[in-house]
Amino acid sequence: MEPVTLVFATNNQHKVDEIKHITGSKYHIVTLQESGIEIDIPEPFDTLEENAIEKSRVIHKMLNSNCFSEDTGLEVEVLNGEPGVKSARYAGEDKNFAANIDKLLQKMQGKTNRNAQFRTVISLILNNQSYLFEGICKGIIINEPNGSGGFGYDAVFIPEGSSKTFAEMTMGEKNVFSHRRKATDKLLEFLNRNHE
């Protein structure tokens, strides 16, 4: 059987690599670049859900094909859920990971509550119907970056059940805990049920 083709509405190659690692060969994940689309889709909303829906809608309108998008935020308990929906642009519009981490660690200086969670929301448009899937990974924020892998806040986040930051893990290790993995698993379960 031909693999199902889905356009992944993102320009973030790290996210594409992670999702492809999870989905395997049953699904053919096509990037925006491979679809010939070179736009930076705006994320104007205050929730991950609305941003994810907006991204998939924009691409669905342009390509009229099955597609999905995701929005992920790091939600820190003691900062009332910051950086949250602003995670990628926490320290400014240029999406500088190092600057984002610096700002986060500065705001958390002296705080004993280090609890945080990564939350991913995937928006799927399949046969013109919309669906949402959520994945959460709880953990803690450490005092300084550790590890050179991953991206975003991976170097300062240790998931529950591990002693390593995401940035110290291989992709396979990260996917044992990952929020993106949990949301993608729900997406795949849904697709498998609807594509038998």
Secondary structure as UniProt FT lines:
FT   STRAND          4..8
FT   HELIX           13..23
FT   TURN            24..25
FT   STRAND          27..31
FT   TURN            32..36
FT   HELIX           48..63
FT   STRAND          67..76
FT   HELIX           77..79
FT   TURN            80..81
FT   STRAND          83..84
FT   TURN            85..86
FT   HELIX           87..89
FT   TURN            90..91
FT   TURN            93..94
FT   HELIX           97..107
FT   TURN            108..110
FT   STRAND          115..126
FT   TURN            127..128
FT   STRAND          129..141
FT   TURN            152..153
FT   HELIX           154..156
FT   STRAND          157..159
FT   TURN            160..161
FT   HELIX           166..168
FT   HELIX           171..177
FT   HELIX           179..194
//
